[in-house]
Amino acid sequence: MEPVTGHEEGVLTAWHAALVEGVLHDSPYADEQPLEAFRVWLTRERVESQPQAWAARLDGTVVGAASALWPRQDNAHLGEFELAVVPAARRAGVGTELLEAVVAEGRRRGRRTLTTEAAAPLAGRLTALPGGAFLDRHGFAVAMTELHYVLRLPVDAALLDLLTAEVSGPSGAYRLVSWTGRCPDEWVESLCRLHETFMDQAPTGDLDVEAERWTVQRLREGEQRMLDQGRTTFDTVAVCPDGQVVGETGLMVQRGMARDGGFQSGTLVRPEHRGHRLGLAMKVRNLQRLLAHDDRERLLHTWNEQGNAPMIAVNTRLGFEPVERTGVWQRPLT
Ligand SMILES: CC(C)(COP(=O)(O)OP(=O)(O)OC[C@H]1O[C@@H](n2cnc3c(N)ncnc32)[C@H](O)[C@@H]1OP(=O)(O)O)[C@@H](O)C(=O)NCCC(=O)NCCS
């Protein structure tokens, strides 16, 4: 077991290869970031959290990879982690050893709860794949179940035109503002305030999470990190007549993803502004911008808490189909 700092070329490369092989093996819908993106993730200072990584060797070869993120500005009781072991080295205790390193570090930092995610088939038990079985065996419990949806890109431009016509009346009092990469200064404060409501508004099941604190520094650092990771982001917000940002959605595509996937990120409309088709309007706008940027064939991924009917209805209109479930697991560290 050894720490991975991101500065030793050979270890980071082997660590990344083990991660990609381990994660992709169990699910045709799993994807992983390229090496360069992980290097940026691991080495870049950020105000809100600290990243960490470990590699596990068997007979001198790196066969397992773990990473953890330790929030420190909010949710300072939490540790989020991911770990994977190459198929040929499984059931030999490597995963357990990696988890023990994460647990020991969480305790050292005085964390209360560890959390992670594991893929599962659409039907059946959340322990049906190795990840869920492993977490169950190690005392984790499912705190939330998400449905994993994919949209096959490129999306049909005619459908987007049809949906634009459908939402233009109900959402007409709001202005949609879009950008790639960097939020215009004018909206940045208002967007931070909206981000802070996310944990209260989005379903979080039994997860031990609290509201996030968003500063302009955090937002700007995140944008720069994305850029340096090779990500192209598309954001659209809804601005109400008094000039406040009351809705947001985002998506990103990244150079060099193992399976070339793209990701839809959080979508939120303030409760007092719901009922105007803003969720659909923002997502349609964002997909139109993506289509204008490139029309490659690939999967766009999103995850919705399984009871989140309004968000699922929007995604279904856009053509997203459920392919898997994701168990969000947690365990106390006491
Ligand atoms: C989950 C994973 C990391 C386990 O790695 P591993 O090195 O095989 O784990 P261990 O050998 O330490 O397994 C410890 C125990 O977990 C349970 N377990 C692990 N894999 C299992 C499987 N496929 N089926 C049933 N139980 C399993 C068993 O109880 C096992 O003990 P045993 O082998 O003595 O029966 C590996 O399967 C993997 O990389 N999966 C893909 C990534 C993933 O899903 N990660 C989820 C957590 S972030």
The ligand as an ORCA input file, in Angstrom:
! r2SCAN-3c Opt
* xyz 0 1
  C     -15.292     -4.110     -4.984
  C     -13.844     -4.503     -5.255
  C     -12.979     -3.276     -4.992
  C     -13.452     -5.621     -4.296
  O     -12.051     -5.883     -4.415
  P     -11.404     -7.266     -3.865
  O      -9.931     -7.063     -3.788
  O     -11.908     -8.403     -4.660
  O     -12.026     -7.319     -2.392
  P     -11.597     -8.302     -1.192
  O     -10.825     -9.459     -1.706
  O     -10.923     -7.462     -0.157
  O     -13.032     -8.782     -0.699
  C     -13.437     -8.692      0.660
  C     -14.801     -9.324      0.816
  O     -15.795     -8.577      0.103
  C     -16.796     -9.490     -0.400
  N     -16.745     -9.555     -1.858
  C     -15.831     -8.998     -2.681
  N     -16.142     -9.264     -3.963
  C     -17.251    -10.027     -3.965
  C     -18.047    -10.633     -4.977
  N     -17.726    -10.530     -6.280
  N     -19.139    -11.325     -4.603
  C     -19.460    -11.470     -3.312
  N     -18.731    -10.934     -2.291
  C     -17.650    -10.219     -2.612
  C     -16.406    -10.868      0.143
  O     -17.022    -11.006      1.406
  C     -14.892    -10.736      0.273
  O     -14.349    -11.644      1.212
  P     -14.012    -13.172      0.714
  O     -13.271    -13.077     -0.595
  O     -13.167    -13.707      1.821
  O     -15.340    -13.846      0.561
  C     -13.656     -5.002     -6.727
  O     -14.585     -6.026     -6.980
  C     -13.830     -3.915     -7.752
  O     -12.860     -3.284     -8.136
  N     -15.076     -3.653     -8.238
  C     -15.313     -2.555     -9.194
  C     -15.230     -1.205     -8.500
  C     -16.301     -1.049     -7.441
  O     -17.431     -1.475     -7.589
  N     -15.987     -0.364     -6.311
  C     -17.001     -0.180     -5.277
  C     -16.535      0.494     -4.082
  S     -16.042      2.161     -4.382
*
